[in-house]
C-alpha cells in the first residue's frame, strides 16, 4: 500500500509530537538553574510541540489537531500506567536501579504527568481555538501572529497549572509562582525565536505536498477539517 504524502506527513508529525511530549513529561520532575532562574527539564523538549501543533493546525485544521491532542493525552496516561506498574514491581538484588532510585525519579514524574494532562488538555484546546480565530481574522496571513498568539495564551495557562499540580506539595507558593513565571517567559521567548523556523518548515512542507497543500490549507481554514476529508489536489 502506498501512502499519499499528506498521510505520511501526518504520521511523521504525530510521531515527533508524541516523542517530545512524553520526554517532556518524563524529564519534567528535574529542576535546573540557568541564568539565575529555576526551570524544569520539561521546558527543553516541550517547545518542539509548539511547532508541530502550529503545523498541524495549518494543514490539518482543528480536527487534525484535536485528534493529535487526544492521542497525546492517551499516550501520556498509558505511560503513567506503565510507571505505576513499575513502581509496584520490586527490583531484584542484581538491578542497577533499586526501588528507591526508581521511585525518586518516576513517582515524581507521575505527578508531572497528572499535572500535565490537566494543563495539556486546557492549553491545547485554547491553542486550537485562538489559532483558528486569528487565522480567520487575518485571512490566512501573518503566520507569526497566529502561531505566537495562540502559544502565548495556551502556555500562560499550561505553565502555571502544571507546576502547581506537579510541585505543589514540595514547594511554597512563592517559589511555585517564580518557577511558573520563568517557564512561561522561557516558552514565550522560544515561541518568538522559532518563528523563522516555522516559516522555513511551512515553505518546505508546501514544496513537499505540492498541489495537496492548496486544498489542505483551504479546508483547514474554512472548515477546520482533517486531510481525510479533503478530496483530491488540483
N, CA and C atoms as a LAMMPS dump frame, in Angstrom:
ITEM: TIMESTEP
0
ITEM: NUMBER OF ATOMS
702
ITEM: BOX BOUNDS ff ff ff
-5.0000000000000000e+02 5.0000000000000000e+02
-5.0000000000000000e+02 5.0000000000000000e+02
-5.0000000000000000e+02 5.0000000000000000e+02
ITEM: ATOMS id mol type element x y z
1 1 1 N 0.839 -1.186 0
2 1 2 C 0 0 0
3 1 3 C 0.881 1.246 0
4 2 1 N 0.602 2.169 -0.907
5 2 2 C 1.354 3.41 -0.996
6 2 3 C 0.606 4.522 -0.277
7 3 1 N 1.258 5.135 0.692
8 3 2 C 0.643 6.231 1.429
9 3 3 C 0.866 7.542 0.684
10 4 1 N -0.181 8.357 0.619
11 4 2 C -0.042 9.657 -0.007
12 4 3 C 0.766 10.58 0.903
13 5 1 N 1.358 11.601 0.313
14 5 2 C 2.234 12.498 1.054
15 5 3 C 1.572 13.136 2.278
16 6 1 N 0.324 13.62 2.179
17 6 2 C -0.308 14.206 3.373
18 6 3 C -0.447 13.219 4.524
19 7 1 N -0.697 11.952 4.208
20 7 2 C -0.833 10.924 5.252
21 7 3 C 0.527 10.648 5.881
22 8 1 N 1.566 10.54 5.054
23 8 2 C 2.916 10.325 5.569
24 8 3 C 3.321 11.47 6.49
25 9 1 N 3.044 12.687 6.059
26 9 2 C 3.399 13.859 6.858
27 9 3 C 2.658 13.849 8.187
28 10 1 N 1.388 13.489 8.164
29 10 2 C 0.597 13.451 9.397
30 10 3 C 1.155 12.421 10.371
31 11 1 N 1.567 11.273 9.872
32 11 2 C 2.145 10.224 10.716
33 11 3 C 3.457 10.702 11.332
34 12 1 N 4.316 11.329 10.52
35 12 2 C 5.609 11.817 10.999
36 12 3 C 5.417 12.901 12.062
37 13 1 N 4.515 13.837 11.804
38 13 2 C 4.265 14.916 12.761
39 13 3 C 3.731 14.375 14.086
40 14 1 N 2.844 13.39 14.017
41 14 2 C 2.309 12.789 15.238
42 14 3 C 3.382 12.023 16.003
43 15 1 N 4.25 11.323 15.282
44 15 2 C 5.337 10.584 15.934
45 15 3 C 6.278 11.542 16.664
46 16 1 N 6.628 12.646 16.018
47 16 2 C 7.5 13.641 16.646
48 16 3 C 6.812 14.292 17.845
49 17 1 N 5.542 14.619 17.67
50 17 2 C 4.786 15.256 18.743
51 17 3 C 4.746 14.357 19.976
52 18 1 N 4.412 13.097 19.798
53 18 2 C 4.297 12.17 20.928
54 18 3 C 5.642 11.947 21.603
55 19 1 N 6.719 11.863 20.812
56 19 2 C 8.054 11.655 21.377
57 19 3 C 8.457 12.809 22.276
58 20 1 N 8.338 14.031 21.77
59 20 2 C 8.748 15.193 22.552
60 20 3 C 7.803 15.46 23.724
61 21 1 N 6.525 15.16 23.546
62 21 2 C 5.574 15.323 24.637
63 21 3 C 5.903 14.375 25.786
64 22 1 N 6.127 13.104 25.471
65 22 2 C 6.432 12.121 26.507
66 22 3 C 7.761 12.416 27.195
67 23 1 N 8.761 12.861 26.424
68 23 2 C 10.049 13.19 27.037
69 23 3 C 9.912 14.396 27.965
70 24 1 N 9.038 15.344 27.61
71 24 2 C 8.798 16.491 28.479
72 24 3 C 8.172 16.032 29.793
73 25 1 N 7.263 15.058 29.715
74 25 2 C 6.611 14.553 30.923
75 25 3 C 7.589 13.785 31.805
76 26 1 N 8.391 12.931 31.202
77 26 2 C 9.266 12.042 31.964
78 26 3 C 10.461 12.766 32.568
79 27 1 N 10.88 13.872 31.958
80 27 2 C 12.036 14.599 32.484
81 27 3 C 11.627 15.833 33.293
82 28 1 N 10.326 16.102 33.358
83 28 2 C 9.847 17.342 33.959
84 28 3 C 10.04 17.478 35.451
85 29 1 N 10.309 16.377 36.152
86 29 2 C 10.465 16.466 37.616
87 29 3 C 11.843 16.986 38.029
88 30 1 N 12.755 17.058 37.069
89 30 2 C 14.099 17.559 37.376
90 30 3 C 14.139 19.074 37.179
91 31 1 N 14.61 19.785 38.194
92 31 2 C 14.764 21.235 38.112
93 31 3 C 16.229 21.57 37.842
94 32 1 N 16.466 22.652 37.107
95 32 2 C 17.837 23.096 36.863
96 32 3 C 17.884 24.618 36.869
97 33 1 N 19.087 25.139 37.059
98 33 2 C 19.289 26.584 37.105
99 33 3 C 19.953 27.042 35.814
100 34 1 N 19.44 28.126 35.252
101 34 2 C 20.02 28.714 34.045
102 34 3 C 19.854 30.223 34.128
103 35 1 N 20.981 30.938 34.041
104 35 2 C 20.958 32.405 34.084
105 35 3 C 20.253 32.93 35.349
106 36 1 N 20.424 32.183 36.443
107 36 2 C 19.853 32.613 37.699
108 36 3 C 18.396 32.252 37.898
109 37 1 N 17.806 31.513 36.94
110 37 2 C 16.399 31.124 37.039
111 37 3 C 16.29 29.62 37.253
112 38 1 N 15.218 29.204 37.93
113 38 2 C 14.944 27.781 38.133
114 38 3 C 13.854 27.339 37.162
115 39 1 N 14.143 26.282 36.406
116 39 2 C 13.192 25.769 35.422
117 39 3 C 13.153 24.246 35.486
118 40 1 N 12.136 23.656 34.881
119 40 2 C 12.049 22.199 34.801
120 40 3 C 12.682 21.719 33.502
121 41 1 N 13.195 20.496 33.513
122 41 2 C 13.809 19.931 32.31
123 41 3 C 12.805 19.807 31.17
124 42 1 N 11.517 19.777 31.539
125 42 2 C 10.485 19.641 30.512
126 42 3 C 10.448 20.794 29.534
127 43 1 N 11.02 21.955 29.915
128 43 2 C 10.969 23.109 29.022
129 43 3 C 11.902 22.944 27.821
130 44 1 N 12.778 21.936 27.85
131 44 2 C 13.686 21.719 26.71
132 44 3 C 12.984 20.992 25.569
133 45 1 N 12.36 19.828 25.793
134 45 2 C 11.672 19.16 24.669
135 45 3 C 10.296 19.739 24.348
136 46 1 N 9.634 20.347 25.345
137 46 2 C 8.242 20.751 25.147
138 46 3 C 8.031 21.792 24.048
139 47 1 N 8.913 22.792 23.882
140 47 2 C 8.692 23.79 22.827
141 47 3 C 8.579 23.211 21.418
142 48 1 N 9.162 22.033 21.197
143 48 2 C 9.049 21.418 19.869
144 48 3 C 7.586 21.123 19.548
145 49 1 N 6.814 20.835 20.59
146 49 2 C 5.389 20.558 20.364
147 49 3 C 4.645 21.802 19.885
148 50 1 N 5.177 23.01 20.203
149 50 2 C 4.554 24.243 19.702
150 50 3 C 4.566 24.238 18.176
151 51 1 N 5.763 23.958 17.648
152 51 2 C 5.94 23.992 16.194
153 51 3 C 5.021 22.979 15.533
154 52 1 N 5.016 21.762 16.07
155 52 2 C 4.227 20.693 15.464
156 52 3 C 2.735 21.012 15.521
157 53 1 N 2.284 21.546 16.658
158 53 2 C 0.871 21.915 16.788
159 53 3 C 0.482 22.964 15.755
160 54 1 N 1.351 23.96 15.565
161 54 2 C 1.063 25.019 14.589
162 54 3 C 1.014 24.466 13.161
163 55 1 N 1.923 23.56 12.845
164 55 2 C 1.935 22.959 11.503
165 55 3 C 0.684 22.117 11.286
166 56 1 N 0.323 21.328 12.296
167 56 2 C -0.891 20.515 12.19
168 56 3 C -2.117 21.398 12.003
169 57 1 N -2.183 22.482 12.747
170 57 2 C -3.304 23.406 12.63
171 57 3 C -3.345 24.031 11.241
172 58 1 N -2.182 24.314 10.716
173 58 2 C -2.073 24.973 9.414
174 58 3 C -2.587 24.102 8.284
175 59 1 N -2.242 22.806 8.308
176 59 2 C -2.555 21.922 7.186
177 59 3 C -3.701 20.948 7.446
178 60 1 N -3.932 20.604 8.704
179 60 2 C -4.936 19.586 9.007
180 60 3 C -6.131 20.127 9.79
181 61 1 N -6.078 21.407 10.134
182 61 2 C -7.221 22.041 10.772
183 61 3 C -7.44 21.605 12.211
184 62 1 N -8.532 22.124 12.774
185 62 2 C -8.835 21.841 14.185
186 62 3 C -9.091 20.367 14.438
187 63 1 N -9.713 19.685 13.479
188 63 2 C -9.98 18.26 13.683
189 63 3 C -8.687 17.457 13.75
190 64 1 N -7.733 17.836 12.914
191 64 2 C -6.445 17.142 12.929
192 64 3 C -5.712 17.347 14.237
193 65 1 N -5.71 18.594 14.738
194 65 2 C -5.021 18.883 15.995
195 65 3 C -5.735 18.229 17.172
196 66 1 N -7.052 18.227 17.14
197 66 2 C -7.803 17.577 18.226
198 66 3 C -7.501 16.084 18.283
199 67 1 N -7.368 15.468 17.119
200 67 2 C -7.014 14.049 17.067
201 67 3 C -5.655 13.831 17.735
202 68 1 N -4.671 14.673 17.378
203 68 2 C -3.332 14.548 17.949
204 68 3 C -3.351 14.837 19.445
205 69 1 N -4.137 15.818 19.849
206 69 2 C -4.259 16.159 21.269
207 69 3 C -4.821 14.986 22.065
208 70 1 N -5.873 14.382 21.568
209 70 2 C -6.479 13.231 22.24
210 70 3 C -5.506 12.054 22.277
211 71 1 N -4.835 11.814 21.153
212 71 2 C -3.846 10.733 21.087
213 71 3 C -2.729 10.979 22.09
214 72 1 N -2.258 12.243 22.176
215 72 2 C -1.203 12.58 23.129
216 72 3 C -1.636 12.335 24.554
217 73 1 N -2.867 12.717 24.884
218 73 2 C -3.376 12.504 26.235
219 73 3 C -3.431 11.02 26.578
220 74 1 N -3.903 10.219 25.633
221 74 2 C -3.993 8.773 25.859
222 74 3 C -2.609 8.169 26.07
223 75 1 N -1.633 8.59 25.261
224 75 2 C -0.277 8.055 25.373
225 75 3 C 0.375 8.467 26.693
226 76 1 N 0.118 9.698 27.131
227 76 2 C 0.656 10.157 28.415
228 76 3 C 0.06 9.34 29.56
229 77 1 N -1.246 9.104 29.516
230 77 2 C -1.894 8.3 30.548
231 77 3 C -1.399 6.845 30.515
232 78 1 N -1.159 6.338 29.31
233 78 2 C -0.621 4.983 29.178
234 78 3 C 0.781 4.911 29.787
235 79 1 N 1.59 5.947 29.546
236 79 2 C 2.926 5.994 30.133
237 79 3 C 2.84 6.022 31.654
238 80 1 N 1.871 6.773 32.173
239 80 2 C 1.68 6.849 33.625
240 80 3 C 1.277 5.485 34.185
241 81 1 N 0.45 4.755 33.456
242 81 2 C 0.039 3.415 33.874
243 81 3 C 1.244 2.481 33.943
244 82 1 N 2.116 2.571 32.954
245 82 2 C 3.331 1.742 32.947
246 82 3 C 4.212 2.097 34.139
247 83 1 N 4.308 3.393 34.455
248 83 2 C 5.093 3.823 35.62
249 83 3 C 4.511 3.254 36.909
250 84 1 N 3.188 3.303 37.039
251 84 2 C 2.54 2.762 38.241
252 84 3 C 2.816 1.268 38.389
253 85 1 N 2.759 0.545 37.28
254 85 2 C 3.057 -0.894 37.314
255 85 3 C 4.505 -1.107 37.733
256 86 1 N 5.407 -0.295 37.159
257 86 2 C 6.825 -0.405 37.505
258 86 3 C 7.088 -0.121 38.977
259 87 1 N 6.343 0.805 39.56
260 87 2 C 6.51 1.136 40.976
261 87 3 C 6.054 -0.008 41.889
262 88 1 N 5.118 -0.825 41.407
263 88 2 C 4.592 -1.928 42.215
264 88 3 C 5.441 -3.192 42.132
265 89 1 N 6.308 -3.272 41.136
266 89 2 C 7.146 -4.466 40.961
267 89 3 C 8.482 -4.256 41.677
268 90 1 N 8.822 -5.088 42.664
269 90 2 C 10.089 -4.924 43.395
270 90 3 C 11.294 -5.155 42.481
271 91 1 N 12.342 -4.375 42.693
272 91 2 C 13.584 -4.559 41.93
273 91 3 C 14.34 -5.766 42.469
274 92 1 N 15.002 -6.492 41.588
275 92 2 C 15.799 -7.644 42.011
276 92 3 C 17.109 -7.146 42.615
277 93 1 N 17.778 -7.952 43.419
278 93 2 C 19.053 -7.533 44.028
279 93 3 C 20.112 -7.168 42.985
280 94 1 N 20.034 -7.762 41.793
281 94 2 C 21.022 -7.502 40.747
282 94 3 C 20.725 -6.232 39.953
283 95 1 N 19.573 -5.622 40.177
284 95 2 C 19.166 -4.461 39.388
285 95 3 C 20.072 -3.258 39.654
286 96 1 N 20.614 -2.626 38.587
287 96 2 C 21.449 -1.431 38.787
288 96 3 C 20.635 -0.233 39.289
289 97 1 N 19.31 -0.295 39.129
290 97 2 C 18.42 0.752 39.632
291 97 3 C 17.537 0.139 40.712
292 98 1 N 17.745 0.549 41.964
293 98 2 C 16.953 -0.03 43.045
294 98 3 C 15.585 0.652 43.144
295 99 1 N 14.752 0.149 44.04
296 99 2 C 13.387 0.671 44.168
297 99 3 C 13.359 2.148 44.556
298 100 1 N 14.278 2.54 45.468
299 100 2 C 14.294 3.926 45.93
300 100 3 C 14.632 4.88 44.785
301 101 1 N 15.649 4.521 43.999
302 101 2 C 16.052 5.368 42.869
303 101 3 C 14.938 5.454 41.833
304 102 1 N 14.327 4.313 41.549
305 102 2 C 13.237 4.269 40.565
306 102 3 C 12.062 5.12 41.029
307 103 1 N 11.734 4.988 42.327
308 103 2 C 10.595 5.743 42.867
309 103 3 C 10.897 7.235 42.905
310 104 1 N 12.139 7.59 43.249
311 104 2 C 12.52 9 43.318
312 104 3 C 12.308 9.7 41.98
313 105 1 N 12.683 9.011 40.918
314 105 2 C 12.557 9.602 39.578
315 105 3 C 11.138 9.515 39.048
316 106 1 N 10.597 8.298 39.005
317 106 2 C 9.335 8.097 38.297
318 106 3 C 8.085 8.398 39.104
319 107 1 N 8.166 8.343 40.429
320 107 2 C 6.996 8.735 41.22
321 107 3 C 6.744 10.227 41.05
322 108 1 N 7.834 11.008 41.015
323 108 2 C 7.705 12.441 40.77
324 108 3 C 7.254 12.722 39.351
325 109 1 N 7.73 11.895 38.391
326 109 2 C 7.273 12.045 37.012
327 109 3 C 5.778 11.81 36.928
328 110 1 N 5.273 10.927 37.806
329 110 2 C 3.837 10.667 37.823
330 110 3 C 3.05 11.919 38.165
331 111 1 N 3.547 12.696 39.126
332 111 2 C 2.873 13.949 39.484
333 111 3 C 2.942 14.951 38.334
334 112 1 N 4.093 14.964 37.669
335 112 2 C 4.24 15.84 36.498
336 112 3 C 3.227 15.441 35.44
337 113 1 N 3.054 14.143 35.251
338 113 2 C 2.131 13.651 34.231
339 113 3 C 0.697 14.031 34.564
340 114 1 N 0.295 13.873 35.824
341 114 2 C -1.073 14.242 36.215
342 114 3 C -1.315 15.729 35.956
343 115 1 N -0.365 16.559 36.417
344 115 2 C -0.494 17.991 36.196
345 115 3 C -0.485 18.352 34.731
346 116 1 N 0.361 17.66 33.983
347 116 2 C 0.483 17.962 32.557
348 116 3 C -0.761 17.577 31.77
349 117 1 N -1.391 16.476 32.15
350 117 2 C -2.6 16.052 31.441
351 117 3 C -3.685 17.116 31.558
352 118 1 N -3.85 17.63 32.789
353 118 2 C -4.854 18.676 33.011
354 118 3 C -4.485 19.945 32.242
355 119 1 N -3.23 20.388 32.418
356 119 2 C -2.778 21.613 31.755
357 119 3 C -2.738 21.45 30.244
358 120 1 N -2.328 20.263 29.815
359 120 2 C -2.193 19.957 28.385
360 120 3 C -3.535 20.057 27.671
361 121 1 N -4.552 19.452 28.26
362 121 2 C -5.875 19.488 27.634
363 121 3 C -6.422 20.907 27.554
364 122 1 N -6.323 21.641 28.655
365 122 2 C -6.821 23.018 28.66
366 122 3 C -6.021 23.872 27.673
367 123 1 N -4.691 23.771 27.76
368 123 2 C -3.827 24.575 26.905
369 123 3 C -4.001 24.283 25.432
370 124 1 N -4.092 22.995 25.082
371 124 2 C -4.229 22.622 23.676
372 124 3 C -5.561 23.091 23.09
373 125 1 N -6.632 22.918 23.849
374 125 2 C -7.942 23.33 23.356
375 125 3 C -7.998 24.849 23.163
376 126 1 N -7.374 25.57 24.084
377 126 2 C -7.309 27.035 23.95
378 126 3 C -6.454 27.409 22.744
379 127 1 N -5.312 26.741 22.597
380 127 2 C -4.403 26.997 21.472
381 127 3 C -5.106 26.808 20.131
382 128 1 N -5.851 25.728 20.006
383 128 2 C -6.552 25.422 18.757
384 128 3 C -7.53 26.527 18.406
385 129 1 N -8.308 26.945 19.385
386 129 2 C -9.334 27.956 19.134
387 129 3 C -8.736 29.325 18.828
388 130 1 N -7.699 29.716 19.578
389 130 2 C -7.065 31.015 19.342
390 130 3 C -6.39 31.042 17.976
391 131 1 N -5.699 29.948 17.628
392 131 2 C -5.035 29.844 16.328
393 131 3 C -6.051 30.009 15.199
394 132 1 N -7.153 29.284 15.305
395 132 2 C -8.175 29.334 14.253
396 132 3 C -8.82 30.718 14.193
397 133 1 N -9.071 31.337 15.348
398 133 2 C -9.687 32.669 15.388
399 133 3 C -8.786 33.698 14.695
400 134 1 N -7.491 33.69 15.037
401 134 2 C -6.551 34.632 14.433
402 134 3 C -6.369 34.36 12.943
403 135 1 N -6.461 33.09 12.577
404 135 2 C -6.323 32.73 11.16
405 135 3 C -7.469 33.309 10.342
406 136 1 N -8.673 33.19 10.839
407 136 2 C -9.847 33.73 10.149
408 136 3 C -9.778 35.251 10.098
409 137 1 N -9.399 35.873 11.217
410 137 2 C -9.349 37.329 11.3
411 137 3 C -8.324 37.934 10.351
412 138 1 N -7.212 37.215 10.131
413 138 2 C -6.145 37.744 9.264
414 138 3 C -6.246 37.231 7.834
415 139 1 N -7.282 36.439 7.536
416 139 2 C -7.437 35.922 6.184
417 139 3 C -6.301 35.017 5.756
418 140 1 N -5.838 34.191 6.686
419 140 2 C -4.754 33.226 6.444
420 140 3 C -3.398 33.895 6.212
421 141 1 N -3.266 35.162 6.627
422 141 2 C -1.983 35.859 6.53
423 141 3 C -1.321 35.884 7.908
424 142 1 N -0.067 36.327 7.93
425 142 2 C 0.672 36.52 9.179
426 142 3 C 0.739 35.237 10.019
427 143 1 N 1.479 34.267 9.518
428 143 2 C 1.659 33.012 10.253
429 143 3 C 2.199 33.292 11.659
430 144 1 N 3.137 34.233 11.762
431 144 2 C 3.767 34.531 13.054
432 144 3 C 2.742 34.956 14.096
433 145 1 N 1.71 35.689 13.666
434 145 2 C 0.727 36.203 14.617
435 145 3 C -0.115 35.085 15.207
436 146 1 N -0.646 34.219 14.349
437 146 2 C -1.49 33.153 14.878
438 146 3 C -0.681 32.102 15.633
439 147 1 N 0.562 31.854 15.186
440 147 2 C 1.396 30.861 15.872
441 147 3 C 1.828 31.365 17.246
442 148 1 N 2.373 32.576 17.283
443 148 2 C 2.843 33.138 18.548
444 148 3 C 1.679 33.496 19.464
445 149 1 N 0.623 34.077 18.903
446 149 2 C -0.535 34.477 19.709
447 149 3 C -1.187 33.309 20.405
448 150 1 N -1.387 32.215 19.68
449 150 2 C -2.017 31.034 20.28
450 150 3 C -1.109 30.402 21.333
451 151 1 N 0.21 30.444 21.082
452 151 2 C 1.164 29.871 22.041
453 151 3 C 1.201 30.674 23.337
454 152 1 N 1.164 31.991 23.227
455 152 2 C 1.203 32.844 24.416
456 152 3 C 0.027 32.533 25.343
457 153 1 N -1.164 32.475 24.784
458 153 2 C -2.362 32.238 25.599
459 153 3 C -2.353 30.842 26.205
460 154 1 N -2.072 29.838 25.372
461 154 2 C -2.133 28.453 25.848
462 154 3 C -1.045 28.152 26.874
463 155 1 N 0.174 28.681 26.646
464 155 2 C 1.272 28.369 27.55
465 155 3 C 1.216 29.164 28.85
466 156 1 N 0.522 30.29 28.837
467 156 2 C 0.29 31.017 30.084
468 156 3 C -0.51 30.133 31.037
469 157 1 N -1.506 29.463 30.487
470 157 2 C -2.327 28.538 31.283
471 157 3 C -1.519 27.307 31.671
472 158 1 N -0.867 26.703 30.685
473 158 2 C -0.132 25.454 30.899
474 158 3 C 0.969 25.611 31.949
475 159 1 N 1.757 26.685 31.834
476 159 2 C 2.918 26.864 32.706
477 159 3 C 2.545 26.907 34.183
478 160 1 N 1.434 27.553 34.511
479 160 2 C 1.039 27.692 35.911
480 160 3 C 0.317 26.447 36.427
481 161 1 N -0.577 25.894 35.616
482 161 2 C -1.35 24.721 36.057
483 161 3 C -0.44 23.534 36.342
484 162 1 N 0.468 23.229 35.414
485 162 2 C 1.3 22.031 35.567
486 162 3 C 2.241 22.152 36.761
487 163 1 N 2.825 23.327 36.988
488 163 2 C 3.757 23.496 38.106
489 163 3 C 3.039 23.391 39.454
490 164 1 N 1.86 24.012 39.562
491 164 2 C 1.137 23.985 40.838
492 164 3 C 0.65 22.58 41.182
493 165 1 N 0.255 21.799 40.174
494 165 2 C -0.192 20.433 40.445
495 165 3 C 0.992 19.514 40.706
496 166 1 N 2.034 19.629 39.878
497 166 2 C 3.16 18.7 39.951
498 166 3 C 4.069 18.947 41.152
499 167 1 N 4.304 20.212 41.492
500 167 2 C 5.27 20.529 42.546
501 167 3 C 4.634 21.198 43.761
502 168 1 N 3.302 21.292 43.765
503 168 2 C 2.599 21.99 44.834
504 168 3 C 2.844 21.453 46.224
505 169 1 N 3.056 20.154 46.35
506 169 2 C 3.233 19.576 47.691
507 169 3 C 4.685 19.647 48.167
508 170 1 N 5.586 20.071 47.276
509 170 2 C 7.001 20.132 47.635
510 170 3 C 7.506 21.555 47.888
511 171 1 N 6.904 22.557 47.246
512 171 2 C 7.456 23.908 47.269
513 171 3 C 6.428 24.928 47.76
514 172 1 N 6.896 26.037 48.354
515 172 2 C 5.97 27.099 48.781
516 172 3 C 5.39 27.829 47.577
517 173 1 N 4.279 28.531 47.799
518 173 2 C 3.571 29.216 46.715
519 173 3 C 4.47 30.218 46.005
520 174 1 N 5.287 30.944 46.772
521 174 2 C 6.148 31.957 46.166
522 174 3 C 7.098 31.343 45.144
523 175 1 N 7.662 30.188 45.486
524 175 2 C 8.592 29.536 44.568
525 175 3 C 7.854 28.939 43.368
526 176 1 N 6.639 28.433 43.61
527 176 2 C 5.831 27.901 42.515
528 176 3 C 5.516 28.996 41.501
529 177 1 N 5.157 30.174 42.014
530 177 2 C 4.866 31.307 41.13
531 177 3 C 6.112 31.715 40.344
532 178 1 N 7.247 31.693 41.019
533 178 2 C 8.502 32.076 40.37
534 178 3 C 8.868 31.098 39.258
535 179 1 N 8.757 29.792 39.55
536 179 2 C 9.098 28.777 38.544
537 179 3 C 8.124 28.834 37.379
538 180 1 N 6.823 28.992 37.687
539 180 2 C 5.801 29.062 36.644
540 180 3 C 6.041 30.259 35.731
541 181 1 N 6.325 31.404 36.331
542 181 2 C 6.574 32.62 35.553
543 181 3 C 7.81 32.462 34.675
544 182 1 N 8.864 31.863 35.252
545 182 2 C 10.095 31.656 34.496
546 182 3 C 9.863 30.72 33.32
547 183 1 N 9.141 29.633 33.579
548 183 2 C 8.835 28.687 32.5
549 183 3 C 8.038 29.359 31.386
550 184 1 N 7.074 30.2 31.773
551 184 2 C 6.256 30.886 30.772
552 184 3 C 7.095 31.853 29.947
553 185 1 N 7.941 32.635 30.61
554 185 2 C 8.794 33.587 29.893
555 185 3 C 9.725 32.847 28.947
556 186 1 N 10.266 31.725 29.419
557 186 2 C 11.14 30.91 28.567
558 186 3 C 10.393 30.415 27.332
559 187 1 N 9.193 29.865 27.55
560 187 2 C 8.401 29.343 26.438
561 187 3 C 8.009 30.451 25.467
562 188 1 N 7.697 31.628 26.007
563 188 2 C 7.359 32.767 25.167
564 188 3 C 8.558 33.161 24.309
565 189 1 N 9.733 33.2 24.935
566 189 2 C 10.947 33.52 24.188
567 189 3 C 11.222 32.515 23.093
568 190 1 N 11.052 31.235 23.422
569 190 2 C 11.279 30.181 22.43
570 190 3 C 10.269 30.297 21.289
571 191 1 N 9.011 30.583 21.625
572 191 2 C 7.967 30.72 20.598
573 191 3 C 8.312 31.828 19.608
574 192 1 N 8.899 32.919 20.117
575 192 2 C 9.298 34.023 19.247
576 192 3 C 10.52 33.639 18.416
577 193 1 N 11.481 32.981 19.051
578 193 2 C 12.717 32.615 18.363
579 193 3 C 12.501 31.581 17.258
580 194 1 N 11.507 30.692 17.437
581 194 2 C 11.297 29.642 16.44
582 194 3 C 10.421 30.097 15.28
583 195 1 N 9.962 31.349 15.302
584 195 2 C 9.114 31.844 14.217
585 195 3 C 9.777 31.704 12.847
586 196 1 N 11.061 32.085 12.69
587 196 2 C 11.709 31.876 11.379
588 196 3 C 11.734 30.404 10.965
589 197 1 N 11.924 29.508 11.96
590 197 2 C 11.92 28.077 11.673
591 197 3 C 10.547 27.633 11.183
592 198 1 N 9.505 28.207 11.753
593 198 2 C 8.14 27.878 11.346
594 198 3 C 7.908 28.257 9.886
595 199 1 N 8.394 29.421 9.493
596 199 2 C 8.272 29.862 8.098
597 199 3 C 9.063 28.938 7.17
598 200 1 N 10.254 28.537 7.614
599 200 2 C 11.085 27.633 6.818
600 200 3 C 10.393 26.291 6.622
601 201 1 N 9.855 25.735 7.707
602 201 2 C 9.156 24.457 7.632
603 201 3 C 7.901 24.568 6.767
604 202 1 N 7.205 25.681 6.899
605 202 2 C 5.998 25.922 6.099
606 202 3 C 6.344 25.879 4.608
607 203 1 N 7.456 26.525 4.252
608 203 2 C 7.894 26.546 2.856
609 203 3 C 8.282 25.161 2.366
610 204 1 N 9.028 24.441 3.192
611 204 2 C 9.466 23.089 2.811
612 204 3 C 8.287 22.138 2.681
613 205 1 N 7.335 22.248 3.58
614 205 2 C 6.161 21.37 3.539
615 205 3 C 5.315 21.659 2.305
616 206 1 N 5.184 22.936 1.963
617 206 2 C 4.45 23.293 0.745
618 206 3 C 5.079 22.65 -0.483
619 207 1 N 6.398 22.671 -0.532
620 207 2 C 7.094 22.063 -1.676
621 207 3 C 6.925 20.541 -1.677
622 208 1 N 6.953 19.959 -0.487
623 208 2 C 6.79 18.506 -0.373
624 208 3 C 5.383 18.066 -0.781
625 209 1 N 4.383 18.798 -0.304
626 209 2 C 2.993 18.429 -0.571
627 209 3 C 2.564 18.752 -2
628 210 1 N 3.187 19.765 -2.597
629 210 2 C 2.812 20.141 -3.963
630 210 3 C 1.38 20.634 -4.042
631 211 1 N 0.622 20.089 -4.965
632 211 2 C -0.76 20.521 -5.184
633 211 3 C -1.666 20.257 -3.981
634 212 1 N -1.302 19.288 -3.16
635 212 2 C -2.124 18.987 -1.988
636 212 3 C -2.213 20.178 -1.036
637 213 1 N -1.131 20.942 -0.926
638 213 2 C -1.055 21.989 0.084
639 213 3 C -2.169 23.025 -0.058
640 214 1 N -2.526 23.372 -1.29
641 214 2 C -3.545 24.393 -1.522
642 214 3 C -4.892 23.967 -0.945
643 215 1 N -5.321 22.753 -1.276
644 215 2 C -6.621 22.28 -0.797
645 215 3 C -6.61 22.015 0.693
646 216 1 N -5.472 21.569 1.224
647 216 2 C -5.38 21.29 2.656
648 216 3 C -5.461 22.567 3.482
649 217 1 N -4.714 23.581 3.068
650 217 2 C -4.731 24.857 3.777
651 217 3 C -6.111 25.497 3.698
652 218 1 N -6.742 25.408 2.525
653 218 2 C -8.08 25.981 2.341
654 218 3 C -9.096 25.299 3.264
655 219 1 N -9.099 23.978 3.264
656 219 2 C -10.048 23.248 4.106
657 219 3 C -9.769 23.461 5.59
658 220 1 N -8.489 23.546 5.939
659 220 2 C -8.123 23.754 7.338
660 220 3 C -8.636 25.102 7.835
661 221 1 N -8.577 26.118 6.981
662 221 2 C -9.02 27.452 7.383
663 221 3 C -10.538 27.583 7.338
664 222 1 N -11.146 27.118 6.238
665 222 2 C -12.583 27.317 6.052
666 222 3 C -13.442 26.343 6.853
667 223 1 N -12.976 25.096 6.941
668 223 2 C -13.796 24.066 7.574
669 223 3 C -13.168 23.456 8.823
670 224 1 N -11.877 23.725 9.007
671 224 2 C -11.179 23.121 10.145
672 224 3 C -11.098 21.621 10.027
673 225 1 N -11.013 21.121 8.79
674 225 2 C -11.107 19.68 8.576
675 225 3 C -9.752 19.003 8.419
676 226 1 N -9.774 17.732 8.792
677 226 2 C -8.624 16.854 8.676
678 226 3 C -8.454 16.414 7.224
679 227 1 N -7.226 16.043 6.852
680 227 2 C -6.937 15.671 5.471
681 227 3 C -7.831 14.555 4.953
682 228 1 N -8.205 13.641 5.83
683 228 2 C -9.03 12.517 5.398
684 228 3 C -10.326 12.961 4.749
685 229 1 N -10.73 14.217 5.02
686 229 2 C -11.973 14.737 4.447
687 229 3 C -11.702 15.605 3.218
688 230 1 N -10.409 15.809 2.907
689 230 2 C -10.057 16.543 1.7
690 230 3 C -10.164 15.577 0.533
691 231 1 N -10.709 16.014 -0.573
692 231 2 C -10.953 15.083 -1.673
693 231 3 C -9.688 14.864 -2.498
694 232 1 N -9.382 15.67 -3.417
695 232 2 C -8.19 15.466 -4.246
696 232 3 C -7.514 16.806 -4.512
697 233 1 N -6.203 16.766 -4.794
698 233 2 C -5.499 18.014 -5.09
699 233 3 C -5.871 18.496 -6.481
700 234 1 N -5.561 19.787 -6.721
701 234 2 C -5.741 20.305 -8.07
702 234 3 C -7.099 20.934 -8.268
